[in-house]
Structures are given as structure tokens and as C-alpha cells.
């Protein structure tokens, strides 16, 4: 049976203990970047999708990851930050820090 990166990461996320801080899971994903043989592959795509997902904890995890550039342009960073803050105002400080606004 083949497991895609999407399914593996979503499964891990789905099995986190309820009170696990998002930044703890982000640290694990940061470590995985160094462990997988192609850090630019699916992991980056999966986490980019989490930034604009309709799930606050996934957005928090994505914004807490330090080891990869999730967004490529200033315009993209500002648009995503605006979208996140509109949806979850409490994430504004994390957006500013993470997206370097």
C-alpha cells in the first residue's frame, strides 16, 4: 500500500493529542524537512495548502514552520495574511511574525 505525503501528514495531524500546541507539530515537520530525501516535494505543497485551509489549527501549524519558504512573493504573503486575519483575528501576531510582514 502506498501512502502519499498528504495522507501521511493529515493522518499524523488527525491523531495529535487534543491539547498539543500547533508549534510542537510544526517543529516535527521542520525536522522532517531534513530527514526526507526531497524537502521541496509534497511536504511543502501540503503545508502551503494548510495556510489557506479552513482549519485554524492547520493554519497555526503552517505559520509556525520555520524550515521552508511557504510563500514566494510579498503580494502572496500579504494576501494570505489578510485572508487568515479576516478569518481568525487572533492569528494576526503569528502572521506578522511568520510571514515577515
C-alpha positions in Angstrom: 0.0 0.0 0.0 1.3 3.4 -1.0 0.8 6.4 1.3 1.0 9.9 -0.1 2.7 12.7 1.8 -0.7 14.4 2.0 -2.4 11.4 3.6 0.6 10.7 6.0 0.8 14.3 7.3 -3.0 14.6 7.6 -3.1 11.3 9.4 -0.5 12.5 11.9 -2.3 15.8 12.3 -5.5 14.0 12.9 -4.0 11.8 15.7 -2.5 14.6 17.7 -3.5 14.8 21.3 -6.2 17.4 21.7 -4.1 19.9 23.6 -1.0 19.6 21.5 0.2 23.2 20.7 0.4 23.7 16.9 4.0 24.8 17.2 5.0 21.4 18.6 3.8 19.7 15.4 5.4 22.4 13.3 8.7 21.5 14.9 8.3 17.9 13.9 7.6 19.0 10.3 10.6 21.2 10.4 12.7 18.2 11.4 11.1 16.1 8.7 12.4 18.6 6.1 15.9 17.5 7.0 15.0 13.8 7.0 13.2 13.3 3.7 15.3 13.0 0.6 13.5 15.8 -1.3 12.4 18.5 1.1 10.8 20.5 -1.7 8.4 17.8 -2.6 4.9 17.1 -1.3 5.6 18.3 2.3 5.9 21.9 1.2 2.8 21.6 -1.0 0.8 20.1 1.8 1.8 22.8 4.3 1.2 25.6 1.8 -2.4 24.2 1.5 -2.7 24.4 5.2 -2.0 28.1 5.3 -5.3 28.8 3.5 -7.2 25.8 4.8 -10.4 26.3 6.7 -8.9 24.8 9.8 -7.4 27.2 12.4 -5.0 24.6 13.9 -3.6 23.7 10.5 -3.1 27.3 9.7 -1.3 27.8 13.0 1.0 24.8 12.3 1.8 26.1 8.8 2.6 29.6 10.1 4.8 28.1 12.9 7.1 26.2 10.4 10.5 27.8 10.1 12.4 25.5 7.8 10.7 26.2 4.4 9.6 29.2 2.4 5.9 28.7 2.1 5.1 31.8 0.1 7.2 33.2 -2.7 6.2 36.8 -3.1 5.4 39.8 -0.9 2.0 40.1 -2.6 1.2 36.4 -1.8 2.3 36.9 1.8 0.1 39.9 2.2 -2.9 38.3 0.6 -2.7 35.2 2.7 -2.1 37.2 5.9 -5.2 39.3 5.1 -7.3 36.2 4.5 -6.1 34.5 7.7 -6.6 37.6 9.9 -10.1 38.2 8.4 -11.0 34.6 9.3 -9.1 34.3 12.6 -8.2 37.8 14.0 -6.3 36.1 16.9 -3.7 34.8 14.4 -2.6 38.3 13.4 0.6 38.3 15.6 1.6 34.9 14.3 1.0 36.1 10.7 3.2 39.1 11.2 6.0 37.1 12.7 5.8 34.1 10.4 5.1 35.9 7.1 7.6 38.7 8.0 5.1 41.5 7.4 
